[in-house]
Amino acid sequence: MMCMRLHPIHIAFLLTIGALSPLRAQCDDTPSPDGLTWDYDETAREGFSIGGFLRDTFTPEIITDTKTIRAYVRDERFRILTKRCGEMRAVDAIYLKALKIADYQIARALFLSVMAVLEHQEVEIKFPVVESVKLPLTFEEDSLFQARFNNLPSRLYPDTPPEGDRDKLQHFFASAYLAYATESPELARASGNAVEWGEAQFVVGGADDPRDKRSNKQGERFGRDLLIVKTLLPSDYLTLPGFRQGDAK
């Protein structure tokens, strides 16, 4: 395991926000008058079927878990709670639900969070000479993708454009996953920069976006610090001064 040296002030900061996170994570500690909480069962409305049981039994667990977290995000209850509690709380809710699905394995939860927030159904790749080729990303039915996309938190930063910042979530969680799983923030940063370069060069409509790099860096720090304090939340890094407007090198 990589040994990371941290300044005592940094350690104190992590312990402080780690202690506060469970408190800030709650929109309300008790169910609302209508009984709605973030910890709803997204499968309860689907009912039981032999076909569904057999499908889930013989489907790889990571695929089943991906379907579960996506069902959670596209649920109407997620939209209602996001409106009530705010979009930062919704981002935290995605990660906390992923943790529960992943039996509190952080690397797996971060990966599931990436799967939950992918906001492109397909990507169009440019090739020399031949025409561009569209490659599927999420393998979702159109209606399921659109429902999930519409529910994704999008107002993340003070400089969020009118169309929203849904794409920044996949940058954030992918960088967090790489930093945590490899225990190497440097690898996460290099990978993020490589993706930005590749997007500008080979993806139709892609660009090397400094705002994407900012989200990459926030995610990288989140994943790195999770190695030390396990109770941190995405909002700790998406909202703290200095992380929102910090450089993206």
Secondary structure, 3 states (H helix, E strand, C coil): CCCCCCCHHHHHHHHHHHHHHHHHCCCCCCCCCCCCCCCCCCCCCCCCCHHHHHHHHHCCHHHHHHHHHHHHHHCHHHHHHHHHHCHHHHHHHHHHHHHHHCCCCHHHHHHHHHHHHCCCCEEEECCCCCCCEEEECCCCCHHHHHHHHHHCCCCCCCCCCCCCCHHHHHHHHHHHHHHHHHCCHHHHHHHHHHHHHHHHHHECCCCCCHHHHHHHHHHHHHHHHHCCCCCCCCHHHHCCCCCCCCCCC
